[in-house]
Amino acid sequence: MRLRTLTLAAASGAALLAAGVLPANASGTSAPHSAQEGSVSAADLLAKVTSCSQISNGKYKTDDETSATIPVCGKNGAVFWKADMDIDCDGQRTTNCNENRDPWYQDDTAFHQSDGKPLKAESLPYVVVPSSSSIWNYSGAGIKGGGVVAVIYNNKVEYAVVGDTGPTKIIGEASYATAKALGIDPDPATGGVDSGVTYILFKNSKVSPIESHSAAVSLGDQLAKQFLANN
């Protein structure tokens, strides 16, 4: 994840939009085809995160030029936040994720595939967590690379994994594939959405291998049901 500012976006000619372990199943690395995954509805998940018990020591910005207004909240078995979505196109070079399409492109991700290669943002739904700081330490909260995340937007649920880390003071970013599956413009330079995205991260979960989206969906559905039962 790269630091995004309006100044940098303008300089590049782009404008930001205003407004548990489970074995992999075969062919789990393909891009998601549907934005409503699993059997748990967006409404049922959102009903459990209407209020925030803040666990972060401070709050995060959604972009470099905004105020810090986003807390990390705690629930039984999960943490969550409600923010925007910037587009992470880092990792393996693909047709839509490369230096020519993304002014902030980096050829690596914090967490890697089972073969040691960086993740593939264009085809793998993943979420970016803020790097550990005095505000919040994600690993201390039971959040791991490869952990399952339910990403909710516009009454749709998409399961993703924790795949990358970002700046210590900014929150609200997910991969090209996550945005595309949710109907959000995935363009790394001009896409994203400025609000309305809920991220529910399930504690002590881990998809193996991390690149298997089908495994993330299977485990995510199981953990979402537990989340509803325990909150």
VEXFIVEX-802767 format. One record per residue: residue number from 1; x, z, y of N, C-alpha, C in turn. Coordinates in nm, 3 decimals, decimal comma. Each point is the difference from the previous one (the first is absolute). Layout:
! residues N
SITE seq     npx     npz     npy    capx    capz    capy     cpx     cpz     cpy
SITE NUM       X       Z       Y       X       Z       Y       X       Z       Y
...
! end
This chain:
! residues 231
SITE seq     npx     npz     npy    capx    capz    capy     cpx     cpz     cpy
SITE   1   0,085   0,000  -0,121  -0,085   0,000   0,121   0,087   0,000   0,123
SITE   2  -0,039  -0,083   0,094   0,076  -0,009   0,124  -0,082   0,062   0,113
SITE   3   0,068   0,045   0,104  -0,069   0,060   0,114  -0,066  -0,110   0,080
SITE   4  -0,132   0,010   0,020  -0,072  -0,103   0,073  -0,036   0,051   0,139
SITE   5   0,033  -0,075   0,102  -0,042   0,034   0,136  -0,060  -0,124   0,064
SITE   6  -0,082   0,021   0,103  -0,058  -0,115   0,069   0,109  -0,084   0,065
SITE   7   0,105   0,066   0,048   0,109  -0,074   0,063   0,067  -0,092  -0,101
SITE   8   0,030   0,054  -0,116   0,065  -0,081  -0,102  -0,092  -0,111  -0,047
SITE   9  -0,128   0,030  -0,014  -0,095  -0,101  -0,045  -0,008  -0,115   0,101
SITE  10  -0,004   0,036   0,128  -0,009  -0,102   0,103   0,126  -0,085   0,002
SITE  11   0,114   0,066  -0,016   0,127  -0,070   0,002   0,009  -0,100  -0,114
SITE  12  -0,063   0,029  -0,111   0,006  -0,088  -0,115  -0,110  -0,106   0,004
SITE  13  -0,081   0,004   0,107  -0,108  -0,096   0,012  -0,123   0,039  -0,077
SITE  14  -0,004   0,124  -0,047  -0,115   0,046  -0,078  -0,074   0,107   0,078
SITE  15  -0,124   0,019  -0,033  -0,079   0,105   0,064  -0,063   0,086  -0,107
SITE  16   0,009   0,130   0,018  -0,066   0,089  -0,095  -0,151  -0,008   0,019
SITE  17  -0,075   0,009  -0,108  -0,146   0,003   0,011  -0,042   0,123   0,078
SITE  18  -0,088  -0,019   0,094  -0,058   0,113   0,069  -0,133   0,030  -0,070
SITE  19  -0,043   0,047   0,010  -0,121   0,043  -0,060   0,028   0,104  -0,119
SITE  20   0,909   1,366  -2,904  -0,022  -0,021  -0,148   0,067  -0,126  -0,048
SITE  21   0,042  -0,031  -0,123   0,066  -0,123  -0,040  -0,091  -0,076  -0,094
SITE  22  -0,016  -0,127   0,030  -0,084  -0,082  -0,087   0,078  -0,124  -0,039
SITE  23   0,007  -0,034  -0,128   0,072  -0,121  -0,042  -0,066  -0,122   0,061
SITE  24   0,080  -0,101   0,022  -0,053  -0,123   0,059  -0,074  -0,082  -0,104
SITE  25  -0,102  -0,068   0,045  -0,065  -0,099  -0,084   0,063  -0,134   0,026
SITE  26  -0,023  -0,094  -0,086   0,061  -0,132   0,014  -0,045  -0,065   0,130
SITE  27   0,086  -0,082   0,056  -0,026  -0,079   0,122  -0,050   0,085   0,116
SITE  28   0,052   0,121   0,009  -0,045   0,087   0,107   0,065  -0,026   0,133
SITE  29   0,090  -0,097   0,007   0,072  -0,025   0,124  -0,068  -0,104   0,088
SITE  30  -0,110  -0,057  -0,043  -0,066  -0,102   0,079  -0,067   0,061   0,122
SITE  31  -0,025  -0,083   0,100  -0,063   0,048   0,122  -0,144   0,041  -0,027
SITE  32  -0,051   0,096   0,074  -0,137   0,044  -0,022  -0,100  -0,110   0,035
SITE  33  -0,111  -0,007  -0,074  -0,100  -0,102   0,023  -0,125   0,058   0,066
SITE  34  -0,017   0,129  -0,004  -0,121   0,062   0,053   0,036   0,122   0,081
SITE  35  -0,079   0,025   0,106   0,028   0,115   0,085  -0,079   0,123  -0,040
SITE  36  -0,093  -0,013  -0,095  -0,068   0,119  -0,051   0,050   0,023  -0,141
SITE  37   0,092   0,091  -0,011   0,066   0,023  -0,128  -0,044   0,134  -0,059
SITE  38  -0,012   0,005  -0,131  -0,039   0,123  -0,064  -0,149   0,026   0,014
SITE  39  -0,043   0,117  -0,044  -0,142   0,033  -0,005  -0,045   0,099   0,107
SITE  40   0,094   0,047   0,083  -0,032   0,097   0,105  -0,020  -0,073   0,132
SITE  41  -0,110   0,029   0,067  -0,032  -0,072   0,123   0,077   0,054   0,120
SITE  42   0,013  -0,087   0,099   0,064   0,041   0,125  -0,078   0,115   0,064
SITE  43  -0,132  -0,009  -0,004  -0,083   0,104   0,063   0,022   0,137  -0,065
SITE  44   0,011   0,003  -0,132   0,022   0,127  -0,068   0,136   0,061   0,035
SITE  45   0,103  -0,085   0,009   0,132   0,049   0,037   0,002   0,048   0,145
SITE  46  -0,059  -0,077   0,089   0,000   0,036   0,142  -0,078   0,130   0,026
SITE  47  -0,100   0,025  -0,082  -0,080   0,122   0,017   0,083   0,126  -0,023
SITE  48   0,111  -0,015  -0,071   0,087   0,115  -0,030   0,110   0,020   0,104
SITE  49   0,011  -0,091   0,095   0,109   0,011   0,099  -0,056  -0,004   0,143
SITE  50  -0,117   0,061   0,017  -0,061   0,001   0,134   0,065   0,101   0,093
SITE  51   0,062   0,104  -0,056   0,069   0,100   0,083   0,144   0,012  -0,045
SITE  52   0,086   0,044   0,090   0,144   0,005  -0,027   0,053   0,143   0,002
SITE  53   0,063   0,038  -0,109   0,080   0,121  -0,003   0,145  -0,045   0,014
SITE  54   0,052   0,008   0,122   0,130  -0,060   0,030   0,114   0,069  -0,074
SITE  55   0,082  -0,080  -0,070   0,117   0,053  -0,070   0,131  -0,043   0,066
SITE  56  -0,005  -0,100   0,088   0,121  -0,040   0,071   0,027   0,097   0,115
SITE  57   0,126   0,014   0,036   0,038   0,091   0,109  -0,033  -0,057   0,137
SITE  58  -0,025  -0,127   0,004  -0,038  -0,066   0,125  -0,085  -0,120  -0,033
SITE  59  -0,013  -0,091   0,097  -0,079  -0,120  -0,021   0,086  -0,124   0,019
SITE  60  -0,052  -0,112  -0,052   0,073  -0,126   0,005  -0,060  -0,098   0,099
SITE  61   0,082  -0,093   0,045  -0,045  -0,114   0,076  -0,039  -0,111  -0,097
SITE  62  -0,089  -0,090   0,043  -0,030  -0,118  -0,081   0,095  -0,114   0,034
SITE  63   0,052   0,000   0,120   0,100  -0,098   0,043   0,093   0,070   0,099
SITE  64   0,112  -0,059   0,026   0,102   0,065   0,081  -0,050   0,036   0,139
SITE  65  -0,092  -0,084   0,055  -0,043   0,022   0,139  -0,125   0,087   0,012
SITE  66  -0,055   0,047  -0,113  -0,122   0,079   0,006   0,031   0,150  -0,003
SITE  67  -0,101   0,082   0,027   0,016   0,145  -0,006  -0,009   0,047  -0,146
SITE  68   0,055   0,118  -0,026  -0,004   0,057  -0,135  -0,135   0,070  -0,020
SITE  69  -0,087  -0,063  -0,080  -0,135   0,054  -0,019  -0,042   0,010  -0,146
SITE  70   0,086  -0,042  -0,094  -0,041  -0,010  -0,141   0,064   0,111  -0,083
SITE  71  -0,080   0,094  -0,051   0,054   0,104  -0,088  -0,003  -0,044  -0,146
SITE  72   0,087   0,061  -0,081  -0,011  -0,012  -0,145  -0,084   0,118  -0,047
SITE  73  -0,103  -0,030  -0,078  -0,098   0,102  -0,041   0,011   0,027  -0,149
SITE  74  -0,032   0,123  -0,039   0,010   0,039  -0,139  -0,135   0,019  -0,067
SITE  75  -0,009  -0,041  -0,127  -0,116   0,025  -0,084   0,050   0,041  -0,138
SITE  76  -0,090   0,043  -0,087   0,040   0,031  -0,137   0,045  -0,128  -0,070
SITE  77   0,128  -0,004  -0,036   0,052  -0,113  -0,074   0,039  -0,121   0,082
SITE  78  -0,007   0,009   0,131   0,030  -0,117   0,082   0,034   0,039   0,143
SITE  79   0,058  -0,095   0,071   0,015   0,009   0,145  -0,062  -0,128   0,057
SITE  80  -0,040   0,005   0,127  -0,057  -0,122   0,058   0,026  -0,006   0,149
SITE  81  -0,013  -0,121   0,052   0,000  -0,020   0,144  -0,088  -0,120   0,032
SITE  82  -0,046  -0,004   0,125  -0,082  -0,109   0,049   0,074  -0,062   0,118
SITE  83   0,030  -0,130  -0,011   0,088  -0,062   0,099  -0,031  -0,149   0,013
SITE  84   0,098  -0,072   0,049  -0,007  -0,145   0,009   0,065  -0,061  -0,123
SITE  85   0,019  -0,130  -0,001   0,083  -0,063  -0,102   0,088  -0,105   0,064
SITE  86   0,131   0,027   0,003   0,099  -0,102   0,029   0,040  -0,064  -0,133
SITE  87   0,057  -0,119   0,007   0,031  -0,076  -0,120   0,148   0,012  -0,035
SITE  88   0,027   0,049  -0,121   0,137   0,005  -0,053   0,020  -0,123  -0,088
SITE  89   0,099  -0,081   0,034   0,030  -0,121  -0,077   0,141   0,007  -0,056
SITE  90   0,052   0,121  -0,015   0,138   0,016  -0,046   0,013  -0,019  -0,151
SITE  91   0,126  -0,004  -0,044   0,027  -0,014  -0,143   0,039  -0,141  -0,036
SITE  92  -0,042  -0,044  -0,117   0,038  -0,133  -0,048  -0,055  -0,109   0,091
SITE  93   0,082  -0,103   0,026  -0,043  -0,112   0,083  -0,103  -0,084  -0,075
SITE  94  -0,109  -0,029   0,069  -0,105  -0,084  -0,056  -0,048  -0,096   0,108
SITE  95  -0,100  -0,079  -0,031  -0,048  -0,101   0,094  -0,042   0,059   0,133
SITE  96  -0,070   0,114  -0,004  -0,052   0,060   0,122   0,077   0,122   0,048
SITE  97   0,094   0,047  -0,077   0,082   0,117   0,038   0,147  -0,039   0,001
SITE  98   0,048  -0,033   0,119   0,140  -0,042   0,016   0,036   0,007   0,148
SITE  99   0,125  -0,029   0,029   0,049   0,011   0,138  -0,074  -0,091   0,097
SITE 100  -0,048  -0,113  -0,048  -0,066  -0,096   0,088  -0,142   0,040   0,035
SITE 101  -0,065   0,073  -0,090  -0,138   0,040   0,023  -0,012   0,140   0,061
SITE 102   0,101   0,082  -0,023  -0,006   0,140   0,041   0,118   0,036   0,089
SITE 103  -0,021   0,026   0,129   0,109   0,033   0,092   0,074   0,128  -0,039
SITE 104  -0,064   0,087  -0,081   0,061   0,127  -0,037   0,042   0,004  -0,147
SITE 105   0,010  -0,116  -0,062   0,022  -0,007  -0,145   0,129   0,070  -0,044
SITE 106  -0,013   0,076  -0,108   0,116   0,060  -0,068  -0,010  -0,035  -0,148
SITE 107   0,113  -0,027  -0,062  -0,002  -0,050  -0,138   0,005   0,112  -0,105
SITE 108  -0,041   0,119   0,039   0,001   0,112  -0,095  -0,121   0,089   0,026
SITE 109  -0,035   0,079  -0,100  -0,104   0,102   0,012   0,058   0,132  -0,050
SITE 110  -0,059   0,109   0,040   0,054   0,132  -0,037  -0,005   0,022  -0,150
SITE 111  -0,103  -0,054  -0,063  -0,016   0,015  -0,145   0,006  -0,138  -0,065
SITE 112   0,050  -0,004  -0,123   0,029  -0,128  -0,065  -0,079  -0,020  -0,128
SITE 113  -0,010  -0,125  -0,039  -0,064  -0,036  -0,126   0,078   0,057  -0,118
SITE 114  -0,057  -0,012  -0,119   0,067   0,052  -0,120   0,129  -0,076  -0,031
SITE 115   0,013  -0,123   0,053   0,124  -0,077  -0,021   0,102   0,023   0,111
SITE 116  -0,030   0,093   0,091   0,093   0,033   0,107  -0,015  -0,083   0,126
SITE 117  -0,084  -0,103  -0,003  -0,019  -0,084   0,118  -0,095   0,067   0,098
SITE 118   0,008  -0,035   0,129  -0,096   0,051   0,098  -0,142  -0,043  -0,038
SITE 119  -0,097   0,068   0,058  -0,139  -0,036  -0,025  -0,033  -0,133   0,069
SITE 120  -0,114  -0,058  -0,038  -0,043  -0,129   0,053  -0,128   0,022   0,081
SITE 121   0,015   0,010   0,131  -0,112   0,037   0,087  -0,114  -0,101  -0,004
SITE 122   0,032  -0,127  -0,023  -0,105  -0,102   0,003  -0,098   0,014  -0,117
SITE 123   0,047   0,051  -0,113  -0,088   0,006  -0,117  -0,030   0,141  -0,048
SITE 124   0,076   0,101   0,044  -0,023   0,137  -0,047  -0,061   0,087   0,109
SITE 125  -0,120   0,054  -0,023  -0,056   0,095   0,095   0,082   0,130   0,001
SITE 126   0,061   0,030   0,114   0,069   0,127   0,016  -0,017   0,053   0,141
SITE 127   0,026   0,129   0,013  -0,016   0,071   0,127   0,135   0,054   0,045
SITE 128   0,019   0,007   0,130   0,121   0,056   0,059  -0,028   0,144   0,044
SITE 129   0,088   0,092  -0,037  -0,012   0,139   0,047   0,111   0,028   0,100
SITE 130  -0,025   0,088   0,097   0,105   0,034   0,096   0,119   0,066  -0,072
SITE 131   0,121  -0,036   0,040   0,117   0,067  -0,056  -0,007   0,150   0,029
SITE 132   0,054   0,079  -0,091  -0,008   0,146   0,014   0,063   0,046   0,131
SITE 133  -0,066   0,094   0,065   0,047   0,053   0,128  -0,058   0,139   0,018
SITE 134   0,023   0,058   0,118  -0,056   0,131   0,030  -0,152  -0,006   0,012
SITE 135  -0,054  -0,120   0,020  -0,146  -0,014   0,008  -0,062   0,018  -0,138
SITE 136   0,058  -0,069  -0,099  -0,056   0,007  -0,135   0,100  -0,057  -0,100
SITE 137   0,009   0,066  -0,115   0,086  -0,046  -0,109  -0,090  -0,044  -0,115
SITE 138  -0,011  -0,131  -0,018  -0,097  -0,050  -0,099   0,032   0,047  -0,142
SITE 139   0,129   0,005  -0,034   0,035   0,041  -0,136  -0,032   0,147  -0,024
SITE 140   0,012   0,082   0,103  -0,034   0,141  -0,012  -0,149   0,023  -0,018
SITE 141  -0,080  -0,102   0,033  -0,145   0,008  -0,016  -0,046  -0,061  -0,132
SITE 142   0,096  -0,036  -0,087  -0,035  -0,056  -0,129  -0,024  -0,150   0,001
SITE 143   0,045  -0,069   0,106  -0,017  -0,144   0,010   0,130  -0,068  -0,042
SITE 144  -0,011  -0,093  -0,093   0,119  -0,064  -0,058  -0,006  -0,152   0,020
SITE 145   0,118  -0,063  -0,008   0,003  -0,145  -0,009  -0,074  -0,042  -0,126
SITE 146  -0,091  -0,096   0,015  -0,081  -0,041  -0,114  -0,127   0,080  -0,015
SITE 147  -0,020   0,100   0,087  -0,123   0,078  -0,003  -0,120  -0,086   0,037
SITE 148  -0,117   0,040  -0,046  -0,120  -0,080   0,022  -0,066   0,035   0,134
SITE 149  -0,047  -0,103   0,069  -0,069   0,015   0,128  -0,131  -0,077  -0,005
SITE 150  -0,108   0,063   0,041  -0,126  -0,071   0,022  -0,005  -0,035   0,148
SITE 151  -0,002  -0,130   0,030  -0,006  -0,046   0,139  -0,142  -0,052   0,024
SITE 152  -0,064   0,054   0,103  -0,142  -0,030   0,023  -0,017  -0,061   0,139
SITE 153  -0,071  -0,113   0,004  -0,027  -0,066   0,127  -0,127  -0,083  -0,013
SITE 154  -0,088   0,012   0,097  -0,121  -0,082   0,004  -0,079   0,009  -0,131
SITE 155  -0,013   0,124  -0,049  -0,076   0,028  -0,121   0,060  -0,061  -0,126
SITE 156   0,130  -0,027   0,003   0,069  -0,055  -0,117   0,112   0,094  -0,042
SITE 157   0,026   0,007  -0,130   0,108   0,082  -0,054   0,104  -0,090  -0,065
SITE 158   0,126   0,020   0,036   0,111  -0,071  -0,064   0,101   0,103  -0,046
SITE 159   0,041  -0,005  -0,126   0,101   0,092  -0,049   0,138  -0,060   0,020
SITE 160   0,090   0,083   0,048   0,136  -0,042   0,028   0,095   0,108  -0,048
SITE 161   0,130  -0,026   0,013   0,101   0,100  -0,033   0,080   0,035   0,126
SITE 162   0,064   0,113  -0,001   0,096   0,034   0,106   0,123  -0,086  -0,025
SITE 163   0,028  -0,093   0,093   0,105  -0,097  -0,027   0,114  -0,005   0,099
SITE 164  -0,017   0,059   0,118   0,104  -0,010   0,102  -0,011   0,120   0,093
SITE 165   0,105   0,024   0,075   0,000   0,106   0,101   0,026  -0,063   0,136
SITE 166  -0,050   0,068   0,104   0,012  -0,054   0,135   0,058   0,101   0,097
SITE 167  -0,018  -0,026   0,130   0,050   0,092   0,103  -0,057   0,140  -0,017
SITE 168   0,071   0,098   0,052  -0,041   0,139  -0,019  -0,119   0,041   0,087
SITE 169  -0,033  -0,080   0,101  -0,106   0,042   0,092  -0,121  -0,093   0,001
SITE 170  -0,001  -0,101  -0,090  -0,107  -0,099  -0,001  -0,066  -0,005  -0,137
SITE 171  -0,133  -0,018  -0,002  -0,076  -0,004  -0,124  -0,100  -0,115   0,006
SITE 172  -0,038  -0,053  -0,117  -0,101  -0,104  -0,004   0,057  -0,139  -0,024
SITE 173   0,047  -0,024  -0,123   0,056  -0,131  -0,033  -0,016  -0,024  -0,149
SITE 174  -0,025  -0,124  -0,036  -0,014  -0,037  -0,141   0,047  -0,144  -0,018
SITE 175   0,018  -0,040  -0,125   0,055  -0,131  -0,029  -0,098  -0,113   0,029
SITE 176   0,055  -0,118   0,010  -0,076  -0,124   0,019  -0,115  -0,008  -0,100
SITE 177   0,030   0,029  -0,127  -0,102  -0,010  -0,105  -0,113   0,099   0,019
SITE 178   0,032   0,121   0,047  -0,103   0,101   0,024  -0,096  -0,049   0,107
SITE 179   0,055  -0,048   0,111  -0,084  -0,047   0,110  -0,087  -0,117  -0,044
SITE 180   0,058  -0,095  -0,068  -0,075  -0,118  -0,042  -0,117   0,037  -0,090
SITE 181   0,023   0,093  -0,093  -0,107   0,041  -0,092  -0,115   0,069   0,072
SITE 182   0,030   0,065   0,112  -0,103   0,073   0,076  -0,065  -0,086   0,109
SITE 183   0,040  -0,126   0,008  -0,057  -0,087   0,102   0,061   0,018   0,137
SITE 184   0,116   0,063   0,007   0,073   0,018   0,126   0,101  -0,114   0,013
SITE 185   0,015  -0,054   0,119   0,098  -0,106   0,023   0,139   0,048  -0,043
SITE 186   0,062  -0,065  -0,102   0,128   0,049  -0,051   0,123  -0,056   0,071
SITE 187  -0,020  -0,080   0,103   0,116  -0,060   0,067   0,094   0,109   0,049
SITE 188   0,129  -0,003  -0,040   0,091   0,108   0,036   0,031   0,010   0,149
SITE 189  -0,019  -0,107   0,074   0,030   0,003   0,143  -0,122   0,031   0,085
SITE 190  -0,118  -0,049  -0,039  -0,117   0,013   0,086  -0,118   0,069  -0,067
SITE 191   0,012   0,034  -0,128  -0,112   0,054  -0,074  -0,014   0,151   0,009
SITE 192  -0,079   0,053  -0,092  -0,025   0,143  -0,002  -0,132   0,033   0,068
SITE 193  -0,029   0,128   0,010  -0,121   0,048   0,066   0,034   0,131   0,068
SITE 194  -0,062   0,029   0,114   0,046   0,112   0,082  -0,064   0,134  -0,035
SITE 195  -0,097   0,002  -0,091  -0,062   0,127  -0,038  -0,088  -0,023  -0,122
SITE 196  -0,058   0,110  -0,050  -0,101  -0,012  -0,104   0,049  -0,002  -0,142
SITE 197   0,128   0,026  -0,022   0,055  -0,002  -0,136   0,025   0,144  -0,046
SITE 198  -0,048   0,034  -0,119   0,023   0,131  -0,060   0,092  -0,015  -0,119
SITE 199   0,103   0,084  -0,005   0,098  -0,001  -0,108  -0,010   0,134  -0,074
SITE 200  -0,037  -0,004  -0,128  -0,006   0,121  -0,082   0,110  -0,011  -0,106
SITE 201   0,100   0,088   0,009   0,114  -0,003  -0,091  -0,013   0,112  -0,103
SITE 202   0,000  -0,036  -0,126  -0,020   0,097  -0,106   0,134   0,066  -0,037
SITE 203   0,000   0,134   0,004   0,122   0,076  -0,024   0,049  -0,014  -0,144
SITE 204   0,132   0,002  -0,015   0,067   0,003  -0,130  -0,044  -0,112  -0,093
SITE 205  -0,039  -0,113   0,058  -0,035  -0,118  -0,081   0,114  -0,100   0,006
SITE 206   0,008  -0,083  -0,102   0,103  -0,105   0,000  -0,039  -0,111  -0,095
SITE 207  -0,002  -0,122   0,052  -0,029  -0,118  -0,079   0,131  -0,049  -0,063
SITE 208  -0,004  -0,032  -0,126   0,120  -0,049  -0,068  -0,034  -0,123  -0,084
SITE 209   0,061  -0,115   0,030   0,094  -0,023   0,110  -0,072  -0,011   0,134
SITE 210   0,073   0,027   0,104  -0,058   0,002   0,134  -0,062  -0,133   0,039
SITE 211   0,052  -0,110  -0,056  -0,047  -0,133   0,038  -0,128  -0,043  -0,072
SITE 212  -0,053   0,083  -0,086  -0,122  -0,036  -0,072  -0,124   0,041   0,077
SITE 213  -0,067  -0,097   0,061  -0,120   0,032   0,076  -0,114   0,045  -0,091
SITE 214  -0,008  -0,058  -0,118  -0,108   0,040  -0,091   0,015   0,145  -0,041
SITE 215   0,122   0,046  -0,015   0,023   0,141  -0,033  -0,041   0,089   0,116
SITE 216   0,026  -0,045   0,123  -0,039   0,078   0,118  -0,151   0,012   0,009
SITE 217  -0,071  -0,107  -0,032  -0,146   0,004   0,005  -0,054   0,095  -0,107
SITE 218   0,052  -0,008  -0,121  -0,049   0,085  -0,109   0,024   0,147   0,030
SITE 219   0,122   0,032   0,043   0,031   0,139   0,031  -0,073   0,045   0,126
SITE 220  -0,010  -0,089   0,098  -0,070   0,035   0,123  -0,145   0,033  -0,024
SITE 221  -0,066  -0,077  -0,083  -0,141   0,027  -0,029  -0,016   0,136  -0,067
SITE 222   0,090   0,031  -0,090  -0,003   0,130  -0,069   0,021   0,113   0,099
SITE 223   0,097  -0,014   0,088   0,031   0,105   0,097  -0,108   0,013   0,107
SITE 224  -0,061  -0,112   0,035  -0,110   0,006   0,098  -0,117   0,080  -0,054
SITE 225  -0,032  -0,018  -0,128  -0,108   0,077  -0,062   0,035   0,149   0,001
SITE 226   0,125   0,033  -0,030   0,044   0,141   0,003  -0,010   0,055   0,141
SITE 227   0,036  -0,083   0,098  -0,003   0,040   0,140  -0,143   0,036   0,042
SITE 228  -0,095  -0,081  -0,040  -0,140   0,028   0,032  -0,047   0,129  -0,065
SITE 229   0,045   0,023  -0,122  -0,043   0,119  -0,073   0,062   0,128   0,055
SITE 230   0,119  -0,011   0,059   0,075   0,119   0,041  -0,012   0,031   0,149
SITE 231  -0,075  -0,080   0,074  -0,013   0,022   0,145  -0,147   0,000   0,043
! end
